[in-house]
Amino acid sequence: MDTLLTADIVVNSPRFRRKSSTFVDAIHDLPEKADLAPAQLYSTESGRLFHSGRIVIITVGLPARGKTHMSVAMARYLRWLGVKTRIFHLGDYRRATIPHGQDIPDDYFFVNASASSVLLRQKIVKRCREDIYQFLNEENGQIAIYDAVNPSAAGRRSLANEFAKHEIETLFIESWCDDYRIIEENVRRVKISSPDYVGWTSEDAVKHYLARISARIPQFHTMEEKDLNYIKMINAGERLIVNNKSFGYLSNRIVFYLLNLHIKTRRTYFARAGVSVEPNSYKADGPLSEQGQDYAKKMTETLLKDRELEKQAIIEGGETDYELKPLTVWTSTRRRTVETAKYLHETGYKVRQRSQLSQLNPGVCELKSERRIREEYPEEVAKHELDPYHHRYPRAESYHDLAVRLEPIILELEREQNDLLIIAHESVLRVLYGYLMACNAADIPFLEFPRDEIIEIIPESYQNEARRIQIPDLPKEIIPGSPEDIKIPVPPSGLNTPSVQGIGSPNDGVVTPQGGIRTPREPERISQQHVEDVV
Amino acid sequence: MSSKTFFASSDDSKICVVMVGLPARGKSLIAGKAMRYLGWVGIPARVFNVGTYRRNATPQPNANFFDPHNSEGEKMRRAAAEAAMEDMINWFNAGKGVVAILDATNSTRKRRQWIYESCRAANIEPLFVESICDDEDLIMNNILEVKTTSPDYKGQDPEVAALDFRNRIRNYEKVYEGIGDDENHYTYVKLINVGSTVVINQIKDYLSSRLVYYIQNLHIKPRSIWLSRHGESKYNLTGKIGGDASISDRGEAYARALPGLLKKSGVPPNTKIVIWTSTLKRTIQTARHLAAETGYEKLEWKALDELDSGVCDGLTYEEIAEKYPEDFAARDEDKYNYRYRGGESYRDVVIRLEPIIMELERSENVIIVTHQAVLRCIYSYFLNVAQEQSPWMEVPLHTLIKLTPRAYGTEEQRYKADIPAVSTWRAKGTSAKHQDFPSEVKA
């Protein structure tokens, strides 16, 4: 099942461009040149921000230490800030180079490997490095993340020297772990789904896997090279050691991000708030209507039932001692969201109110119909239609403002260890979803979260996946978009709505689904199967 | 249904930053800077300096006072720490505080445990920040700095003061215990030799991570930062705001005078200065001769561009008052938060300046040539100007401001080039084109 597809694409056509639908995590898509990132504060002509030059981030750590997860998470955050970032997984290159069905030589990772293994290693690294140069030198890239084991001090030093010749800075990030429970969880999660372990008990599989790692990579030197820039992340973020030779702005910013990151997985759910008594007024901040309370109840039941089913499925899949992570609920401080969490609170779930989660401020558009807005602010409407993400109506917030304001939430989202349900206004869900699924800024105002669906984001180390959970038996009238939202972002039907048979070719990315909404119901799965290294 | 009360919000984490370290390790500098930074981004913060409490009882103690065997001294220092802790908890309980900074040596395990327990009992998260330094030059530098500026040595012979201070440090060294492995359940940051190695342990919330991020950018090497507006522009002459105009003839004269003015302000020999400008013509032109004559490195920052005045770009204040009377009034009402239609507010500028501030903290000597609103924001960060005041500050054209960070605050000097320019300052409620800053406010 080792799909050569991804690796082949990456290795053989480095400039291959593809755009997934918004329902698939776009973190491995190659950014378009004109795209502005969701939380980018300004643009520069060179496309590189903060006078920070070009950096290669090089991961260090044995398999099952969360390196890939860390790489993907960093890329997600950096791109969100507008830093042109791409990940290069050395494993992809290895798989693309070694003929299908063949395993890597036994001594591949050995310090005193045979000449043929050394040559093979060099060949693979060279291909990967050339793509990194291509990205940083020719495509205006700013940060390349080089995801590999890099077990030896000598190897790391020579990498740093090699990149220095091209005036590219290096920052090593090691994930180091002596907490067996964390390693075990990681192995279970990402490694033993490999076909090699079909029919094994998970305990035996973990043991066997770890033994294989020690045999394959007998020597691993933790980072002590005082002459290199490095960050050592110990036990999934419990402690960080920073060796700062010449950290620039971005390197320090990465430390900041890593302080909030852990490498354990958990699920995130998004749900809308129920309908309130004065649904059109932003300022009134009304309590839930009767329908709203009914929704809160059904949403709660659906979510809890779904979690229970997921648990059962995993147990039936062989992990007999599987336990769900505790569920934490975040709401905004607005009444509707707080009250929507009421049943969960009463069932004993922890609920936190977060003021930053409050919805996009509609400014002068409050309580106004689309027609009235068009009449009163024709110039603003024209500007808005040109750039719905950045434009703000008088006294209102733009989606960009909202994204910048949500930065603390984004980092706390990474920090949270429990499963998390966020109950918020649609505008907030759009931005948070945009972060987790690496959406293009321009698509964010158009994402739609109908009330009869809970969105579940399942993190896989290589990419996130989204799933929709249907809430049954809701009255039709409460399902569609937020009433007090600024309505202009959604073009009147028939104008800009991309039809499925549309004009553009599927690769342009315009063809995301029906009815003016760009979130597909049945996502076209441009699946990127990434198989974790089983060394 | 009483919706808001059925469960409490837990959005309000309170943090106590506890400084740890021997004297002359830059603790007060870090404490003061962290407080200013937090205030600047809008988070209420206050420093509680245990030394100040102790000074109330013993204004100018000699080194003997700090001998651990001097039980009287020890007792008084403990009392000072308790008084500081009590005031801190009261400050938090009064409701507005988010971050308190406890500035003292806190050099024993016992003391730290007492702080930890007192904080936890009051629902405050302690964050220990230890500054460790074995670089003798840096320590000496700090001693010289402190002995000339610390209130403990006011009016004393500097030589005597320095000697006393070294003895004082020795007394502390006898009992100093760095944060050890048995304290790994604490949230802490260890800064070793001014951040060349940093150990960060058990960060539990976003705000702490942000503080650590900030602190990690700090250094304690002596340096200065020079600030200047661009030379008078053609827009300044007509009273128009915004735009991307070139500098006027007088502006050009200022650009030519800038290298001399910088020299006059005192640049230590062999000092490397980096020139920062915005991406707009008027700042680049103003720094042109300086860059050419000195050969200093030059960086252009988009983030240093002037506050974007949106639809008002290219208008005079008179025209704005006429065309957008409501906006004009709203801006006077709350200038810090007012956002020009299609443009920015001062608050927005502060957000986009954050990377600049971080970069400034990491850098050494920098001269920044930028614009009125941006300069007000940067100046406010260094001089701790309140948000309501900063947008109304006078920053005249053709004047070089030199800021030198010291352990107990930032020192400021202004150097006027003798080249006339229009005034671009505007009083609240007026739309005057070239108004003078009232002299009585200048003090």
Interface residues (C-beta under 8 A of the other chain):
Chain A: L41 Y42 S43 T44 F50 H51 E238 R239 L240 I241 V242 N243 N244 K245 F247 G248 Y249 N252 R253 V255 F256 L259 N260 P287 T333 R335 V338 E339 K342 H345 V351 R352 Q353 R354 S355 K383 R392 P394 V404 P408 L411 E412 R415
Chain B: M1 S3 K4 F6 F7 S9 S10 D11 N184 G195 S196 T197 V198 V199 I200 N201 Q202 I203 D205 Y206 S209 R210 V212 Y213 Q216 N217 L299 W301 K302 A303 D305 R341 G342 I351 R352 P355 M358 E359 R362
